[in-house]
Amino acid sequence: KVQGVNITRGISNGSVLLTISWTTVPGSGITYTVWYSSNCGTTTEPPSGVLNVSGITGTSTTLSGLAQGTTYYIWVSAVSSGVPGTYSMRLSETTYSEPSAPVNVTVTQMTCSSVNITWYPPANSGGLPIEGYIVFYEEDGRQVNITTNMSFVIITELKSLQTTFKPVSVNAIGYTNENESETVKLKGITNYYYYYYYY
């Protein structure tokens, strides 16, 4: 029975990976098979029809082509003379993912041509450090964005204060889907007071 199974999360060119390692099983001509699935099966045996990587001669392999933010269940078996041994105990790990959106997006200051927007970090970083934020908005019918590594941004020289702003979080995988981000829309200037609302 394979012992010492360990799972390490990773990324490569924006794709998520899981590296599986284990200790050597004594014997000659031993190979290994790694079984993996988002179906939990049982603690001692994978469900039928799951994906596997077979014929491994070393004590590790890296799984690719995985879905982001998904929990995978792993079993490893040693194979001797074509006969698989007992499965290792089931382990699980969740792959990295894009972060969720920053929260509590707020306008803290406005002038006739600028706006200061603040927010708090996302509830879910995707398992990776937050590297910064991108604020998307439209101006003159074109998409504009500003990148910052702070939890606020000051946008100057605005041509219109009737603008919608969408900040998204960034990690090594990518950034939050804009459709999932919290927005703030400026209504402009009325009676010399500045107004904004959320939706």
Solvent accessible surface area in square Angstrom, and as a share of the most:
residue,aa,sasa,rsa
1,K,107,0.46
2,V,3,0.02
3,Q,109,0.49
4,G,51,0.49
5,V,25,0.14
6,N,80,0.41
7,I,23,0.11
8,T,73,0.43
9,R,80,0.29
10,G,22,0.21
11,I,60,0.30
12,S,50,0.32
13,N,157,0.80
14,G,34,0.32
15,S,59,0.38
16,V,3,0.02
17,L,33,0.16
18,L,0,0.00
19,T,48,0.28
20,I,0,0.00
21,S,36,0.23
22,W,13,0.04
23,T,75,0.43
24,T,95,0.55
25,V,26,0.15
26,P,124,0.78
27,G,62,0.59
28,S,106,0.68
29,G,68,0.66
30,I,29,0.15
31,T,37,0.22
32,Y,5,0.02
33,T,8,0.05
34,V,0,0.00
35,W,53,0.19
36,Y,25,0.09
37,S,16,0.10
38,S,73,0.47
39,N,86,0.44
40,C,60,0.36
41,G,25,0.24
42,T,78,0.45
43,T,66,0.38
44,T,73,0.42
45,E,96,0.43
46,P,13,0.08
47,P,31,0.19
48,S,113,0.73
49,G,87,0.83
50,V,21,0.12
51,L,115,0.57
52,N,66,0.34
53,V,52,0.30
54,S,75,0.48
55,G,50,0.48
56,I,20,0.10
57,T,112,0.65
58,G,37,0.35
59,T,50,0.29
60,S,57,0.37
61,T,25,0.14
62,T,69,0.40
63,L,4,0.02
64,S,71,0.46
65,G,81,0.78
66,L,21,0.11
67,A,51,0.40
68,Q,76,0.34
69,G,42,0.40
70,T,34,0.20
71,T,51,0.30
72,Y,22,0.08
73,Y,46,0.17
74,I,1,0.00
75,W,0,0.00
76,V,0,0.00
77,S,0,0.00
78,A,11,0.08
79,V,25,0.14
80,S,51,0.33
81,S,111,0.72
82,G,64,0.62
83,V,101,0.58
84,P,76,0.48
85,G,38,0.37
86,T,86,0.50
87,Y,51,0.20
88,S,3,0.02
89,M,97,0.43
90,R,69,0.25
91,L,69,0.34
92,S,58,0.38
93,E,50,0.23
94,T,49,0.29
95,T,3,0.02
96,Y,32,0.12
97,S,18,0.12
98,E,70,0.31
99,P,4,0.03
100,S,39,0.25
101,A,14,0.11
102,P,1,0.01
103,V,57,0.33
104,N,88,0.45
105,V,1,0.01
106,T,45,0.26
107,V,10,0.06
108,T,75,0.44
109,Q,112,0.50
110,M,19,0.09
111,T,57,0.33
112,C,96,0.57
113,S,52,0.34
114,S,20,0.13
115,V,1,0.01
116,N,28,0.15
117,I,0,0.00
118,T,35,0.20
119,W,8,0.03
120,Y,134,0.51
121,P,79,0.50
122,P,16,0.10
123,A,104,0.80
124,N,79,0.41
125,S,39,0.25
126,G,6,0.06
127,G,41,0.40
128,L,22,0.11
129,P,107,0.67
130,I,52,0.26
131,E,107,0.48
132,G,6,0.06
133,Y,12,0.05
134,I,25,0.13
135,V,0,0.00
136,F,17,0.07
137,Y,16,0.06
138,E,108,0.48
139,E,24,0.11
140,D,104,0.54
141,G,76,0.73
142,R,138,0.50
143,Q,96,0.43
144,V,26,0.15
145,N,78,0.40
146,I,52,0.26
147,T,98,0.57
148,T,22,0.13
149,N,117,0.60
150,M,101,0.45
151,S,48,0.31
152,F,79,0.33
153,V,11,0.06
154,I,99,0.50
155,I,2,0.01
156,T,84,0.49
157,E,143,0.64
158,L,14,0.07
159,K,144,0.61
160,S,53,0.34
161,L,15,0.08
162,Q,130,0.58
163,T,9,0.06
164,T,32,0.19
165,F,0,0.00
166,K,55,0.23
167,P,0,0.00
168,V,0,0.00
169,S,0,0.00
170,V,28,0.16
171,N,4,0.02
172,A,47,0.36
173,I,20,0.10
174,G,21,0.20
175,Y,93,0.35
176,T,2,0.01
177,N,74,0.38
178,E,47,0.21
179,N,134,0.69
180,E,127,0.57
181,S,13,0.09
182,E,65,0.29
183,T,10,0.06
184,V,0,0.00
185,K,68,0.29
186,L,0,0.00
187,K,113,0.48
188,G,4,0.04
189,I,86,0.44
190,T,74,0.43
191,N,119,0.61
192,Y,205,0.78
193,Y,150,0.57
194,Y,88,0.33
195,Y,111,0.42
196,Y,87,0.33
197,Y,85,0.32
198,Y,99,0.37
199,Y,160,0.61
